[in-house]
Amino acid sequence: MTRTIKASEFKAKCLALMDEVAASGDTLVITKNGRPVAELKPYQQPREKNLFGIWKGKIEVIGDIISPIDGLEWEAMK
């Protein structure tokens, strides 16, 4: 749930609001003169971008991918 707060109120209650956002997981929109200027939301650790195993369970190897292909006729060559 997103809540809106004036910048002056945010300034007065900043640390308490940070604790509240961290505990609730909700986003807080900070406004100045009635216009949104900033957003305070809980920090999330970035996901690890390890590509090892990304295709596991999504592709299937059909046939022998190790042996040389000399002398084999491909379907595309027919």
N, C-alpha and C positions, 0 to 999 in steps of 0.2 A: 504494500500500500504506500502511495506517495503522499507525503505531507508537505505543505507549503508554510514557510516562515519568513518574516521580514528580516532584512539584513541587520537592523538595529537589535532585534530580539536575539538573533543568532549570535551577534557579537557579545551580548550580555551573558548568554547561556552556552557558549561554544563547547566547553569541555563536557558538560552534562549531556548535551545533544549528541556529541560524538559517542559517548558511552551508550546512549539510548539506541542510536543507529546500529552500533556494533552488536548489541544484544538482540534487537528485534529483526535486523536484516532488512528493514524498510529503507527506502530512499527519502531524502529530505531535499526539497527544492528551496533555494534561498532566493528571495526577490529583493529588488531595489526599485523603488518607485512603482511597485506593482508589476514589474517585469522580471521574469526568471533570469538570473545571472549565473547561478552555480548550482551544482548538485552534490550532495553529500551522500555517499552510499558505502556499504561495508566493503572492506578490502577483500579481494579474492586472490589466492595464489594463482599465478599463471600455470596453465597446464604444461606438463613436460612435453617437449616436441621431439620425442625419440621416435624415429621412423622405423626402427627395427620391429618387425612383426606386424606392421600396419595392414598388410594384406592377408594375414592369417585368417583362414576360414572364409575368405572372399573369393579366392581363385583356386583352381584345381589344375594340377599338372597331369596331362594325359599323354601316356607314352614315355619313351626313354629320352630324357633330355641330356644325358651324359655322352652317349655314343656318337661318333662322327656321323655326318649325314651324307658322306660321299656315296654316290651311286643310287641314292634314293630319289624317286620321282615324286615331286610334290603335286598335290592336286591342282594348284594354281598353274602348273606347267602343262597340264593336259589340254 
